[in-house]
């Protein structure tokens, strides 16, 4: 009798553990893309262009908020972020609404974000809209296309 009770208890604990582990391990692709987007935000806040560039695929493209030029290789991407960190000291970004769509190994995250930076001792903000296109590379979602533009004034 004791053996049966012990075996039943062990089965119950193992089943519960498997259920808990399964729910934690399988966040899902939308959540993974959201996490990759937040990783970009956190890395941007470190003001280190070399770290930011590593979040882009080797053939990644950036049409940046502050640039009249599309950046289509890692050297050009790095140059963009070097300039951005100089022009916008203490650069940070916060995300608003995000619309994440996943198509197999490709995903698009579209929405708006607000950059903040320090200018003349004052915190300034720059609202913008964005589209990130990610591709799955092994376990990582890499940015293959990033478009950002300043938010236009609302029509009256």
N, C-alpha and C positions, 0 to 999 in steps of 0.2 A: 504494500500500500504506500509506504513512504517513497519507494523508488518511483512509482507512478506519479505521485504528487510532485516530486522533485523534477521529473522529466517534463511534466506539464508546465511547471513554472519556468523551466529553462527554455522550452519552446516558446512560451509567451514572451519572455525577455528577448530572445533572438528575433522573433517576428517583429516586435516593437522596434528593436534596433535597426532591422533592415528597412522598415517603413520610414523611420526617422532619417536614416542615412540616404535613402533614395530621394526623399523630398529635399534634402539640403544639397545633394550633389547635382540634381538636374534643375538648375535655375531656368534654363531655356535660352534660346538664341536672342530674344529681345532684351532680356535682362543682361546677357553677356555684352551686347552692343551698347546698352546703357552704361554698363561698367567701363567699357573701353572709352566711351565718351567722357565719363567722369575722370578716368585716368589721364586723358588729354588735358582736362581742366586743371587737375592737380599738378601735372607736369608743367603746364604753362606757368602756373603760379611760382614755380621754382626759378624762373627767369634764366634758364639754361638752354640755349638753342640746340645744343648737341643732344640733350635728352628729348626735347620735343620732336626733333627730326626722326628719331628712332621709332616713333609711333606711326609714321607714314611708311607705306610700302616703298620699295626701291624705285618703283615707277610712279609714285604718288605725285599728285598735282595739287597746287594751292592757288586759288584766286583770292588773295587776302583782302581784308577790310581796308587796309591802308595802301594798297598797291594798284597801280594802273597796269601792272604786268602779271601775266600768269607765270607761276613758278613750276617748272616741270622736271626738275632733278634735285637731288639732295643738296647740292651746293647752293642752288638758288633758294630752296626752302630754308636752309640755314641762314643765308643772307637776309631773307625776309624777317626771320625771328630775331637776328642780331639787331637789325634796324628797329623793329617794333619794341624791343626791350630798352633800347636807347631813347627812343622818342616818347615812350609811355612807361616811365619808371614805376616799379612796383606793380606791374601788370597782373591783374587777376581777372577771372571770368566766373560769372554765375549763370546757370542755365534756367530758362523759363520752360514753357511747354515744349515737349519733344514728341515728335511723331516718328516712331521707329517701325520700319517695315523690313522683313527678312525674306529673302528669295534664295533659299539654299545657302550657298557659300558667299552670298552678296547681301549687304544690308544698306539701307538708307536711313539716316537720322536727320530730320528736318525740324527746324524750330527757330527759337530766338534765344539770344544770350545777351548779357550786358557785361562789357569790359569796364573795369575800374583801374585807375592809375593815379599817381600823384603828380601834380603840376603846380609849381610855385607854392608848395607846401599845402595844397588843397587837394582833396580827393575829387576827381572828375569821373564822369561815366560816359560811355559810348554804347548805346543800344544798337544791336545789329541782328540780322537774320542769317541763318546758315543752312547749309546742306553738307553733311558728311556722307560719303559712300565708303563703306568698309568691305574688305574681302577677307575671308577666313584663310589664315595661313597657319596650318597645324592647329594649335589650341588658341591662337591669337587672332583678334580682329584688327586688321591693319587699315589705316586710312589710305584709300587709293585716289580719292577726289574730295576736295574741301573747298567750298565756295562760301564766302562771307561778304556781306555788304552792310553798310550803315543802314539803320532803319529809317525809311523815309518819313517825313512829316505827314501826319494824317490829313486827308482831304477835308475841307470844310464846306 
